[in-house]
C-alpha cells in the first residue's frame, strides 16, 4: 500500500476477489483390464482480481498460483510386491509487485518423477525415485523501476535461469 510520497507498507486493499475450480480424481483402471493400475489427476484453475494501488490497473494477486495440472500413474504389479509409477505437474504463478518493481520467481514449469518400489524388504517399503526428469529450472524475472512502477523508467532488469538437474532419492518406510 502507498505510504506518503515515496513509501509503501503491507496493508489491506479495499476490494479484491478470487474464484477457483479445483478438480481431483483417482481412477482405478482394474475394470478396464489394467489390473493394479490407478491414475491420479488434478486440475486447478484460479483467477483473482484487484486494482493495483500504485498504477490503478487491474491485475491478479501477488504471487498467485493460477494454474496447476497434475497426472500420476501407479502400477502395483499383480502377484508381486513390486510397484512402479510416474507423475508430472505443471504450475503457473503470477508475479509479485512492489511500489518500484515486479518480480516473478518460479521453478518448472513442469516437474516429473519416476519411481520403482518394493513393498516388502524385511517388512519395509523401499522406493527409489528420480525427480525432475523433465529438466525443470529455477527462474526469476525482475524489473526494478527508478520510481513508481508503470510511471517511471526501468532502472535494471534481473533475469535468472538456473539448471536444477535430476534429484535421486531412496527411501524406506514402515516398522521393524
C-alpha positions as CSV (number, residue, x, y, z in Angstrom):
1,X,0.0,0.0,0.0
2,X,1.3,3.5,-0.7
3,X,2.5,5.4,2.3
4,X,3.4,9.1,1.9
5,X,5.1,10.3,-1.2
6,X,7.7,7.6,-1.6
7,X,6.8,4.8,0.9
8,X,5.0,1.5,0.9
9,X,3.7,-0.9,3.6
10,X,1.8,-4.1,3.9
11,X,-1.9,-3.4,4.1
12,X,-5.4,-4.4,3.1
13,X,-6.8,-3.4,-0.3
14,X,-10.4,-2.2,-0.2
15,X,-11.7,-4.7,-2.8
16,X,-10.3,-7.9,-4.3
17,X,-11.8,-11.1,-5.5
18,X,-10.9,-14.6,-6.5
19,X,-12.5,-17.7,-7.8
20,X,-11.3,-21.2,-8.5
21,X,-12.1,-24.6,-9.9
22,X,-10.2,-27.4,-8.3
23,X,-10.9,-30.8,-9.7
24,X,-9.3,-34.0,-8.5
25,X,-9.9,-37.6,-9.4
26,X,-8.5,-41.0,-8.8
27,X,-9.3,-43.5,-11.5
28,X,-8.9,-47.2,-10.8
29,X,-8.2,-48.9,-14.2
30,X,-8.9,-52.5,-13.0
31,X,-12.3,-52.5,-14.7
32,X,-10.6,-51.6,-18.0
33,X,-8.4,-54.7,-17.7
34,X,-5.3,-52.9,-16.3
35,X,-5.0,-54.7,-13.0
36,X,-3.3,-52.8,-10.2
37,X,-3.2,-49.5,-12.2
38,X,-4.5,-46.3,-10.9
39,X,-4.5,-42.8,-12.3
40,X,-4.5,-39.6,-10.1
41,X,-5.3,-36.3,-11.6
42,X,-5.7,-32.7,-10.5
43,X,-6.6,-29.5,-12.4
44,X,-6.7,-26.2,-10.6
45,X,-7.7,-23.0,-12.4
46,X,-7.9,-19.8,-10.4
47,X,-8.5,-16.2,-11.2
48,X,-8.0,-13.2,-9.0
49,X,-8.5,-9.5,-9.4
50,X,-7.6,-6.3,-7.7
51,X,-6.9,-2.7,-8.6
52,X,-3.2,-2.1,-8.2
53,X,-2.8,0.6,-5.6
54,X,0.2,2.2,-7.4
55,X,-0.8,2.0,-11.1
56,X,-4.6,1.8,-10.9
57,X,-4.5,-1.1,-13.4
58,X,-6.4,-4.3,-12.8
59,X,-4.2,-7.3,-12.1
60,X,-4.1,-10.6,-10.2
61,X,-2.9,-11.0,-6.6
62,X,0.8,-11.0,-5.8
63,X,2.4,-14.4,-6.4
64,X,-1.0,-16.0,-7.1
65,X,-0.9,-19.6,-8.4
66,X,-3.4,-19.5,-11.2
67,X,-2.9,-23.0,-12.8
68,X,-1.9,-26.4,-11.6
69,X,-2.2,-29.6,-13.8
70,X,-1.1,-32.9,-12.4
71,X,-1.3,-36.5,-13.6
72,X,0.2,-39.5,-12.0
73,X,0.1,-43.3,-12.7
74,X,0.9,-46.1,-10.3
75,X,1.0,-49.8,-11.2
76,X,1.0,-52.3,-8.3
77,X,2.2,-55.4,-10.3
78,X,-0.3,-58.3,-9.6
79,X,1.1,-61.2,-7.6
80,X,4.3,-59.4,-6.6
81,X,5.5,-56.9,-4.0
82,X,6.6,-54.5,-6.8
83,X,5.1,-51.2,-7.9
84,X,6.3,-48.5,-10.3
85,X,4.9,-45.2,-11.4
86,X,5.4,-41.7,-12.8
87,X,3.9,-38.3,-12.4
88,X,4.1,-34.8,-13.9
89,X,2.9,-31.5,-12.6
90,X,2.7,-28.1,-14.4
91,X,2.3,-24.9,-12.3
92,X,1.9,-21.3,-13.3
93,X,2.2,-18.3,-10.8
94,X,1.6,-14.6,-11.2
95,X,4.4,-12.0,-10.4
96,X,4.6,-10.1,-7.2
97,X,4.5,-6.3,-7.2
98,X,6.0,-3.6,-5.0
99,X,6.0,0.2,-5.5
100,X,9.1,0.1,-7.7
101,X,9.3,-3.4,-9.0
102,X,7.6,-6.5,-10.5
103,X,9.2,-9.9,-9.6
104,X,8.4,-13.4,-10.7
105,X,10.2,-16.3,-9.2
106,X,9.3,-19.9,-10.1
107,X,10.6,-23.4,-10.7
108,X,9.4,-25.7,-13.5
109,X,7.2,-25.2,-15.3
110,X,7.0,-29.0,-15.3
111,X,8.2,-31.4,-12.6
112,X,8.2,-35.1,-13.5
113,X,9.1,-38.1,-11.4
114,X,9.5,-41.9,-12.0
115,X,9.8,-44.5,-9.2
116,X,10.1,-48.2,-8.5
117,X,9.1,-49.7,-5.2
118,X,9.3,-53.0,-3.4
119,X,6.7,-53.3,-0.6
120,X,8.3,-56.0,1.5
121,X,12.1,-55.7,2.1
122,X,12.3,-57.1,5.7
123,X,8.9,-55.6,6.4
124,X,9.7,-52.2,4.9
125,X,8.6,-50.5,1.8
126,X,11.6,-49.4,-0.2
127,X,11.4,-46.9,-3.0
128,X,14.0,-45.5,-5.5
129,X,12.9,-42.4,-7.5
130,X,14.3,-39.8,-9.9
131,X,12.6,-36.4,-9.8
132,X,13.0,-33.6,-12.3
133,X,13.3,-35.8,-15.4
134,X,11.6,-33.0,-17.5
135,X,14.6,-30.7,-16.7
136,X,12.7,-28.1,-14.6
137,X,14.6,-24.9,-14.0
138,X,14.8,-22.2,-11.3
139,X,13.9,-18.9,-12.9
140,X,13.4,-15.3,-12.0
141,X,12.3,-12.2,-14.0
142,X,12.5,-9.0,-12.1
143,X,12.1,-5.4,-13.3
144,X,13.1,-2.5,-10.9
145,X,12.0,1.0,-11.8
146,X,13.6,4.3,-10.9
147,X,10.4,5.4,-9.2
148,X,6.8,4.2,-9.1
149,X,6.3,1.1,-11.3
150,X,4.5,1.9,-14.5
151,X,5.2,5.6,-14.3
152,X,9.0,5.6,-14.2
153,X,11.8,4.2,-16.4
154,X,13.3,0.8,-15.7
155,X,16.5,1.1,-13.6
156,X,17.5,-2.5,-14.3
157,X,16.3,-6.0,-15.2
158,X,17.3,-9.2,-13.4
159,X,16.8,-12.5,-15.3
160,X,17.9,-15.8,-13.8
161,X,17.7,-19.3,-15.4
162,X,19.4,-22.0,-13.4
163,X,19.6,-25.7,-14.1
164,X,18.2,-27.7,-11.2
165,X,19.2,-31.1,-12.5
166,X,17.9,-34.6,-11.6
167,X,17.1,-35.4,-8.0
168,X,17.8,-39.0,-6.9
169,X,16.3,-40.4,-3.7
170,X,16.0,-43.6,-1.9
171,X,13.5,-44.1,1.0
172,X,12.4,-46.9,3.4
173,X,9.3,-46.7,5.4
174,X,7.4,-48.9,7.8
175,X,8.2,-50.5,11.2
176,X,10.5,-53.4,12.0
